[in-house]
Amino acid sequence: MNERDGDERRPVLRVVHGGEPAPEELAALVVALNAVAAAAPDPLRTTSGWADRGALLRSPLDHGPGRWVASARPAR
């Protein structure tokens, strides 16, 4: 359960009509919105199979007598 469930939800962005923003205020808004957009992960982006480095990892080696010789043989 979220601690904000009982609270009234406030809007993230409030639009105020009337008036012209100063260039500095508009620039600050653009920078802030770009920072928020850049921090959010892209749910549609997936890692390509070509970029997956998991295939380069080998499986763990077994321990015991003669296992070091068996580790040099190709897997069947």
Secondary structure, 3 states (H helix, E strand, C coil): CCCCCCCCCCCCCCCCCCCCCCHHHHHHHHHHHHHHHHHCCCCCCCCCHHHCCHHHCCCCCCCCCCHHHHCCCCCC
